[in-house]
Amino acid sequence: MYRENYIESIKAEIVEMIAKRLTPVALNYGYRDVPLETSIKWRPQVLVLGNYSSGKSTLINDFLGGKIQTTGQAPTDDSFTVMTYDDSVSDDSPVHVTEQRDGKFLLNDPEYPFENLKKYGQRFASHFCLKKVNSPFLKNLSIVDTPGMLDSVSEQDRGYNYQEVIGELAHNAALVLVLFDPHKAGTGREAHISLRETLPKKTFEDRIIFALNRVDECASMVDLLRVYGTLCWNLSQMIGRKDIPMIHLTYSPSASNNSVNRDKNYMQYLENQREELKKAILQAPKYQLDNMATFVETHSERLAHFLEALISYRSKLQMFRIKYTLAGLLFSLLGGAATLLVTMLLGMGGGMEQLSIFGGGGALLVFLLWMTLPLKYFTKAFHRNHLKDIDKLTTLENQTRQDSWEAIKDLAYSYLKKTAGRFSLAGVKLEYASVRMVRDKVTREIREALNELAAIRHDVPLEKEPHIELPDEERPFPEL
């Protein structure tokens, strides 16, 4: 189909552009430890979050059509599990795990977009794994199951920074599914931090789907309304909004027979939105291109802002040095004049030629001392002061700039501290011009390409639709 070919073409061009224009800058300045494109060139990811009792594993098993994840009332799995499609198995075979690999393999295989997670250490790697499954549900997407969020747990308890890992995964996910259960309607500490702080920084609201799971376990309709109201209240406090996003109500038919209800009559009035939720998740691939466009917009903006701060620092340092060099020249002239005066008073000079040598030598000595001692001291003070008040390196005139700066401020601080300000201003300006071109022009052309994609019909074969061959200067991602 023409549409599918066009989609793949756009994806390939976006990945190539990132690899050529953004990744070299990101690696050079410590913005990323691995190439930027590694996190988006894989299939769309659906990140599943929830309390340990929210029914994540049961929901995933129902979607996949087999017992892939272990289920139970108590916490059964404290690992991050990536589930992806295995097309080497016959469609007639029962759905099952065809291959399982550990975190060390997953973090070091360039086929998968998880190399950036290696920084969370061995403890995290031991709680990270891959499962290949022959489920048709996974043909166009992958699922990342996560350890259940707990009421009171610290980074020391887990051995790695759970919130940072969640943030990394959410940033690359096409969709984030957040599950709650009637017994803990969003009251857990980790759930609160994730929804209040982590997800808003790493993803967008329209990528998050909320679901109240296991609703068949409510004792009555009144109990369900109480739980739903509690969840709405908790969500409003956590996400800081009065307009609560849609919350799907769902339960597992296969597990509902085991649930205890005092009054099941209310179930006839309750629509199980499980199929609707399933359809929403299956739409993840259609969001991937938009996610890739947003990825380019976000990182080109942040990289440009990062380089702006470096340019600002280096420009200020350059002006500072010019001023102090001029001051040094003034002091050297005064020093030369003083040397000449002392020489004349002591009668040590002979003719004008000797006097000029004494005066010039004195001036040169003062200048060299100034450039090696006071200037070095004041430069260090300049560096310390600008690191201490690093916000003055940039302008934050709107919310977009504030959000961008918040994301890269620590990186700018670390780079300036590591280099002590010793880097090429001309080199930074050159790379800034390239990144700014991506931010200002290429991102706009990506969006135009996506708008053109929306107008392409699904049912038009490739041979009946003209192939778009644009000149180099009109291609979606031109040479910068």
C-alpha positions, 0 to 999 in steps of 0.5 A: 500500500502507498500509505504504508510505504510513505510512512516507512519512508518518513520514518527512515528519513527522520531517523537518518536526519537525527543520526546525522544532525542531532546525535553528533552534537548530543554525544559531543556535549554529553547530552546523551550517552548513546545515539538519540535515534536508538530510542525511536527507531524500534517499534511503538511501545506501550508502557503499563504502570500501576499498583502491584494489585491493579491487575496489570498482568491479568490485563496483559494476558487477556490482550495477548491471549495466553498466560505470559505474565505471572498473576496473583493477589500478592506482588508476583513480579518486580521486573520490567518486562519487554514483550515483543512479537516473534514471527518465527512461530506458526500462527496455529501454535498456542500463544506462549513465550517463545524466547526469553532473554535477560537484561544484560542482553537487552541493554547491550543489543543495538536492535533494541532501544534500551542502551541508555538504561545501562546507566542504572546499573547491575541491580536494574539489569537483573530486574529487566528482561525480554519475552518474545511472544507469538501473539498477533496483538504484538505484531505492530507494537510492544508492551513494557510491563513494570514492577507494581508501584508501592506505598512506601519504597525508596531508591535504596530498597529497589537498588536503582532509581525507579522514577528515572527509569519510568521517565526514560521509558515513558519518554519513548513510549507511544502510549502509557497505560496507568491502571488503578484498582478499587482497593488502592485508588491512586493513593500509593506514594510511587503512584503519586510521584509518577503522576505528579512529577515523572510523567508530566516531565517526560510525556504528554497528557494525550499519550496517557490512558487511565483505567480503573481495573477489577471493578467487578470486585466492588461490593455494590454500585454504591461501593463502585461510585465511592471508589470512582469518586475517590480516584477522581479526587486523587487524580485531580490532586496528582495531575493538578487539574479539575477536568479529570481525563477519561477513566476506563472501567474494566475487569477480567471476565476470566478472573471475575468468577473468583471475585467476591461480591455481596451484590452482583446485580449492579454488574448488568448496568456496568459496561466492561470497557476492556475491548475499547481499551484494547482498541485504544492500545492497538492504535499505538502505531498510528501515534508513532510518527507523531511521537517521532515528530515531537521527539525531534521538536523536543530534542532540537529545542533542548539542544539549541537551548543548551548550546545557547547557554554555552555560547552565552557563557563563552561570550561573557567570558570573552568580554570579561577577558578583553576588559581585564586584558585592557586593564592589564595594559593600563596597569602595565603602562603605569608600571612602566612609567613607575619603573622609568621614574624610579630609574631616573630618580636613582640615576641608573639610566644613561641615555634615552635608549636605556631609559626606554629599555627599563620602562618597557621591561617594567611594563612587560613584567607588570603585564605578564604578572597581571596575565598569570596571577590576577587574571587567573584568579578573577577568571576562576571567580567569574566561573564560580559565580556563573555556575552559582547563578547559571540561570543568568546564561539564558532568557526564560521569557515563556513557559516553553523556554522555562520547561526546556531550560529545566530539562537541560540546566543540570547538563549545562552546569555539568559540562561547564564545570567539567570543561571549566569553560575551555571550549571553542566558541566558534565550534559551538556556534557552528553546531548551534546553527545546524541544530537551530536549522533542525528546530526552526525548519526541519521540524516544520517540514516534518509536520507538513509531511505528516499533514500530507500523509493524513490526506493519503487514502488507505485503499490506494495501491502503490502503482495507482498513486504517484510517487513523490520525488522532490528536489533535494532542496524541497525534500522533507529533510534537506541538507542543512 
